[in-house]
Amino acid sequence: MLSRTEMESRSRRRTRIILVHWWRKQSLARQFLWVGSIFTIGAMLLVGLLVTKLIEEAVTRNAAASTALYVDSVIAPLLPDMAKAEPLDEASRRALDETLSQGALGRRLVTFRLWAGDGRILYSSDGDQTGRQFTPSEDLQAALNGRLIAEFNKIDDVESAAERESGLPLLEIYSPVLQPWSGEVVAVTEFYERADDLESDLHRVRVQSWSAVAAVTILFFFGLSTIVVRGSQTISRQRLELQKQIEKLSHLLAQNSALKDRIQRASATTAALNESYLRKLGADLHDGPAQLVAFAALRIDSGILSKAETPPERRSKEVRVIKNSLDEAMREIRDICTGHVLPHVETATLPRILQDLAASYRERTGNDVELRRLDLPEDIPTAAKICTYRFVQEALNNGFKHADGKGQWLDVWGDRRAIKAAVGDAGPGFSTKTGDGGIGLTGMRSRVESLGGTFDVVSSKAGTVVTMTLPLQDMEKIA
């Protein structure tokens, strides 16, 4: 079993993995908002505290300086020579008591002390403290060095217990007393001023400074956030577009690979079909015209025409037989040529070519072909014309051969992007799993697929429909 330490370690590791995975799933804008918010709040607090402190110190120092100047102007004439650092005499104490207990100073000052350099109180508005000695505080030491010290509501001196207990907002001020002719610090005055106005001023300053810092920080953060969000959206949009382009390219590559395989298969099949066509052509010539010509040659070689004793009627009959045999051979040769010789596809339009093909088929077979639609553009590549012509020709011939030409129809339509052709009949149909047993459908399929098209056969007891779709956009236009 795992120890408690190992379990806690695994739990922390799992938590880190979850957090890292969650973080990586966030967009750049959200990552910036999270991190930026933390740093912005920290920066705002730091700057706000620093600015507020500086402003409070400045306000407090200015208030203390004005008060110290006023008090010094009133108290200084009442003080004797402080170089001796002795407690004030009775007359000086009485003058200070009267001055500090009435008038403007009486309303503003709560406590007044006069310190010697060794920490003795030479005079205090609280008469009990006069003559007592305390360890000089840091503020008193600073004032003895010639600095004006002011602190608001920070009453932590031992001798200031009464001021702490008063609960009043007080401004504590240490002001050095200088010897007139030498400028040397000979004593320090300490007094506590009621600071109700200063308290409200400091509160207003805090609110204003924090508001200004927060406003500037928020505006700065939102300005940067707007830029980052727009940039993140642009990156996300470009990433999606790039992903779409990659998917499209992958799809095209797959199509090209499939098309390449189809073309290779079609090329191999075409080579085999060419041999089959040649054998079929040779068989047709051998079994048809060649036999008829050989028969005529045998009749000529029989000598009937060359013998003088042959009656004229017999001679005339023999000539008719030979002529009929040769005429039939010529007809079969023309029929064979008609199936293999292309029309003038370069100059004629595809609808015209198909109309002529249908008319030739009617004349040759005696069967009618319903032309349902010939809706095609005029500018069609030559390769597409040839492919469509051979497709329709072979489909009609197969329908005549296997369905006796029953209910044959032709439907061809298209635009500048693709051509679609369908040829059907009302014959008994056949099984498309085993094919028609010949090279017709195989040749049609190979021819169409070699040009990047698709080929399909649907056959049932109600008839057979052969369709093809041929793309034109990327097909080279052969003059």
ZITA-V212051 format. One record per residue. N is the residue number from 0. RES is the residue in one small letter. OMEGA is omega as a letter, one per 20 degrees, with the letter a starting at -180 (999 if undefined). Layout:
# ZITA-V212051
n-><N & N>
res-><RES & RES>
omega-><OMEGA & OMEGA>
This chain:
# ZITA-V212051
n-><0 & 1 & 2 & 3 & 4 & 5 & 6 & 7 & 8 & 9 & 10 & 11 & 12 & 13 & 14 & 15 & 16 & 17 & 18 & 19 & 20 & 21 & 22 & 23 & 24 & 25 & 26 & 27 & 28 & 29 & 30 & 31 & 32 & 33 & 34 & 35 & 36 & 37 & 38 & 39 & 40 & 41 & 42 & 43 & 44 & 45 & 46 & 47 & 48 & 49 & 50 & 51 & 52 & 53 & 54 & 55 & 56 & 57 & 58 & 59 & 60 & 61 & 62 & 63 & 64 & 65 & 66 & 67 & 68 & 69 & 70 & 71 & 72 & 73 & 74 & 75 & 76 & 77 & 78 & 79 & 80 & 81 & 82 & 83 & 84 & 85 & 86 & 87 & 88 & 89 & 90 & 91 & 92 & 93 & 94 & 95 & 96 & 97 & 98 & 99 & 100 & 101 & 102 & 103 & 104 & 105 & 106 & 107 & 108 & 109 & 110 & 111 & 112 & 113 & 114 & 115 & 116 & 117 & 118 & 119 & 120 & 121 & 122 & 123 & 124 & 125 & 126 & 127 & 128 & 129 & 130 & 131 & 132 & 133 & 134 & 135 & 136 & 137 & 138 & 139 & 140 & 141 & 142 & 143 & 144 & 145 & 146 & 147 & 148 & 149 & 150 & 151 & 152 & 153 & 154 & 155 & 156 & 157 & 158 & 159 & 160 & 161 & 162 & 163 & 164 & 165 & 166 & 167 & 168 & 169 & 170 & 171 & 172 & 173 & 174 & 175 & 176 & 177 & 178 & 179 & 180 & 181 & 182 & 183 & 184 & 185 & 186 & 187 & 188 & 189 & 190 & 191 & 192 & 193 & 194 & 195 & 196 & 197 & 198 & 199 & 200 & 201 & 202 & 203 & 204 & 205 & 206 & 207 & 208 & 209 & 210 & 211 & 212 & 213 & 214 & 215 & 216 & 217 & 218 & 219 & 220 & 221 & 222 & 223 & 224 & 225 & 226 & 227 & 228 & 229 & 230 & 231 & 232 & 233 & 234 & 235 & 236 & 237 & 238 & 239 & 240 & 241 & 242 & 243 & 244 & 245 & 246 & 247 & 248 & 249 & 250 & 251 & 252 & 253 & 254 & 255 & 256 & 257 & 258 & 259 & 260 & 261 & 262 & 263 & 264 & 265 & 266 & 267 & 268 & 269 & 270 & 271 & 272 & 273 & 274 & 275 & 276 & 277 & 278 & 279 & 280 & 281 & 282 & 283 & 284 & 285 & 286 & 287 & 288 & 289 & 290 & 291 & 292 & 293 & 294 & 295 & 296 & 297 & 298 & 299 & 300 & 301 & 302 & 303 & 304 & 305 & 306 & 307 & 308 & 309 & 310 & 311 & 312 & 313 & 314 & 315 & 316 & 317 & 318 & 319 & 320 & 321 & 322 & 323 & 324 & 325 & 326 & 327 & 328 & 329 & 330 & 331 & 332 & 333 & 334 & 335 & 336 & 337 & 338 & 339 & 340 & 341 & 342 & 343 & 344 & 345 & 346 & 347 & 348 & 349 & 350 & 351 & 352 & 353 & 354 & 355 & 356 & 357 & 358 & 359 & 360 & 361 & 362 & 363 & 364 & 365 & 366 & 367 & 368 & 369 & 370 & 371 & 372 & 373 & 374 & 375 & 376 & 377 & 378 & 379 & 380 & 381 & 382 & 383 & 384 & 385 & 386 & 387 & 388 & 389 & 390 & 391 & 392 & 393 & 394 & 395 & 396 & 397 & 398 & 399 & 400 & 401 & 402 & 403 & 404 & 405 & 406 & 407 & 408 & 409 & 410 & 411 & 412 & 413 & 414 & 415 & 416 & 417 & 418 & 419 & 420 & 421 & 422 & 423 & 424 & 425 & 426 & 427 & 428 & 429 & 430 & 431 & 432 & 433 & 434 & 435 & 436 & 437 & 438 & 439 & 440 & 441 & 442 & 443 & 444 & 445 & 446 & 447 & 448 & 449 & 450 & 451 & 452 & 453 & 454 & 455 & 456 & 457 & 458 & 459 & 460 & 461 & 462 & 463 & 464 & 465 & 466 & 467 & 468 & 469 & 470 & 471 & 472 & 473 & 474 & 475 & 476 & 477 & 478>
res-><m & l & s & r & t & e & m & e & s & r & s & r & r & r & t & r & i & i & l & v & h & w & w & r & k & q & s & l & a & r & q & f & l & w & v & g & s & i & f & t & i & g & a & m & l & l & v & g & l & l & v & t & k & l & i & e & e & a & v & t & r & n & a & a & a & s & t & a & l & y & v & d & s & v & i & a & p & l & l & p & d & m & a & k & a & e & p & l & d & e & a & s & r & r & a & l & d & e & t & l & s & q & g & a & l & g & r & r & l & v & t & f & r & l & w & a & g & d & g & r & i & l & y & s & s & d & g & d & q & t & g & r & q & f & t & p & s & e & d & l & q & a & a & l & n & g & r & l & i & a & e & f & n & k & i & d & d & v & e & s & a & a & e & r & e & s & g & l & p & l & l & e & i & y & s & p & v & l & q & p & w & s & g & e & v & v & a & v & t & e & f & y & e & r & a & d & d & l & e & s & d & l & h & r & v & r & v & q & s & w & s & a & v & a & a & v & t & i & l & f & f & f & g & l & s & t & i & v & v & r & g & s & q & t & i & s & r & q & r & l & e & l & q & k & q & i & e & k & l & s & h & l & l & a & q & n & s & a & l & k & d & r & i & q & r & a & s & a & t & t & a & a & l & n & e & s & y & l & r & k & l & g & a & d & l & h & d & g & p & a & q & l & v & a & f & a & a & l & r & i & d & s & g & i & l & s & k & a & e & t & p & p & e & r & r & s & k & e & v & r & v & i & k & n & s & l & d & e & a & m & r & e & i & r & d & i & c & t & g & h & v & l & p & h & v & e & t & a & t & l & p & r & i & l & q & d & l & a & a & s & y & r & e & r & t & g & n & d & v & e & l & r & r & l & d & l & p & e & d & i & p & t & a & a & k & i & c & t & y & r & f & v & q & e & a & l & n & n & g & f & k & h & a & d & g & k & g & q & w & l & d & v & w & g & d & r & r & a & i & k & a & a & v & g & d & a & g & p & g & f & s & t & k & t & g & d & g & g & i & g & l & t & g & m & r & s & r & v & e & s & l & g & g & t & f & d & v & v & s & s & k & a & g & t & v & v & t & m & t & l & p & l & q & d & m & e & k & i & a>
omega-><a & r & r & r & r & r & r & r & r & r & r & r & r & r & r & r & r & r & r & r & r & a & a & r & a & r & r & a & a & r & r & a & r & a & a & r & a & a & a & r & r & r & r & r & a & a & r & r & a & a & a & r & a & a & r & r & a & r & r & a & r & r & a & a & r & r & a & r & r & a & a & r & a & a & a & a & a & a & r & r & a & a & a & r & r & r & a & r & a & a & a & a & a & r & r & r & r & a & a & a & a & r & a & a & r & r & a & a & r & a & r & r & r & a & r & a & a & r & r & r & a & r & r & r & r & a & a & a & a & a & r & a & r & r & a & r & r & a & r & r & r & r & r & r & r & a & r & a & r & r & a & r & r & a & a & r & a & a & a & a & a & r & r & a & a & a & a & r & a & r & a & a & r & a & a & r & a & r & a & a & a & a & a & r & a & r & r & r & r & r & r & a & r & a & r & r & r & r & r & r & r & r & r & r & r & a & a & a & r & r & r & a & r & a & a & a & a & r & r & a & a & r & r & a & r & r & a & a & r & r & r & r & r & r & r & r & r & r & r & r & r & r & r & r & r & r & r & r & r & r & r & r & r & r & r & r & r & r & r & r & r & a & r & r & r & r & r & r & a & r & r & a & r & r & r & r & r & r & r & r & r & r & r & r & a & a & a & a & a & r & a & r & r & r & r & r & r & r & r & a & a & r & a & a & a & a & a & a & r & r & r & a & r & r & a & r & a & r & r & r & r & a & r & r & r & r & r & r & r & r & r & r & r & r & r & r & r & a & a & a & r & r & a & a & a & a & a & r & a & r & r & r & a & r & r & r & r & r & r & r & r & a & a & a & a & r & a & r & r & r & a & a & r & a & a & r & a & a & a & r & a & r & r & r & a & a & a & r & a & r & a & a & a & r & r & a & r & r & r & a & a & a & a & r & a & r & a & r & a & a & a & r & r & r & a & a & a & r & r & a & r & r & a & r & a & a & a & r & r & a & r & r & a & r & a & r & a & a & a & a & r & r & r & a & a & a & a & a & r & r & r & a & r & a & a & r & r & a & r & r & r & r & a & r & r & a & r & r & a & r & a & a & a & a & r & r & a & a & 999>
